[in-house]
């Protein structure tokens, strides 16, 4: 069984390459497929429609790339999706590319 700790993302900050880009060259397209398969139904149940309101709502708490990666890791652990850290990074890259557009 695969497990992921949300603390992994924070630990990666000790490596300079991850501080600038916490998911490196993760494949956002692969992340979209994982997101669509594992995240959309839950988000739609919580927020209605296609669930994307979770990313665009007033008062959202994410403000950096690392925040996205940590939130993705937390959802992975809560929902037991079984993603490896590399897969969490793909989803985080997709979310940033599609909704957040954070530079750092």
N, C-alpha and C positions, 0 to 999 in steps of 0.2 A: 504494500500500500504506500502511495506517495503522500508525503506530508510537507507542508511549507509553513515556515514561521514568518509572521510579518516583521520580525526583527531582522530577517535577512537583508532587507533593503537598507535598513539603518547601518548594518555591519558593512555593507558594500561602500558606504561613504568613506571608509578609511582608505580606500583605493582611489587616487586622484582621478582616474579615468571615469569612474562611476559618479563622482561628485558633479561633473559637468553634464553627463548624460547617463542617468541611472540604468537605462536599459540598453545602452550600446547601440548595436546595429540590428536590433530585434525587427522581425518581419511584421509590419503593421497589417498586411493583408492576411497573414495567418492568424493574427490577433482578432481580426474582424470575424473570421469563421468561428473561432472559439467563443467570442463575445456573443455572436448571434445564436450559437447552440446552447450556451450555458447561462447567459445573463439576461437576455431580453425578456423571457417569460416572467422572471421574478420582478424585474423592474416595471414591466407592464402591469403586473398585479398591484404593485405598490403605488404607481403613478399614473396608470391608465395609458391609453393609446399604445404607442410603440415603446414606451418606457424611457425614451430619451430625455424626458423632462428631468430625470434624476441628475443629468449632467448640466442642464441649463437653468435650473431653478434659482430663484433668489436665495441668497444665504448659503450657497454651496460652500463647503469647507475646504476644498482643494485649491491650492494656489501655486504649486510647483510640480515639476515632473516627479520628484520623489514622493510627493503626496499621492499622486496617481498610482504609482507603483505600490506604495504601502496599502492604499485602499484596495487595490486589486488583490494583493496578497491576503488581506483580511477577509475579503469576500470569498476567495478561494478556500481559506480555512473554514469559514462559517458554513459554506455551502458544500464542502467536501468534494469539490470538482476534481481534485487529484492532479492539478497542474503542477509541473515542475517550475522552478523559478524562471527558467527561460521562456516558458509559456505565459507566465504572469507578465513578463516583460513584453511579450508580443501584444497582449491585450492592452497593457498600459500605453504602448506606442500607438496602437490603433485609436484609443480614446483621446490621446493628446492630438493626434493628427486630425481627428474628426471633430472634436468638441472644444478642447482646451487651448491648444496652440501656445503652450508655454515654451519659452526659449530655454529656461533653466529649471 
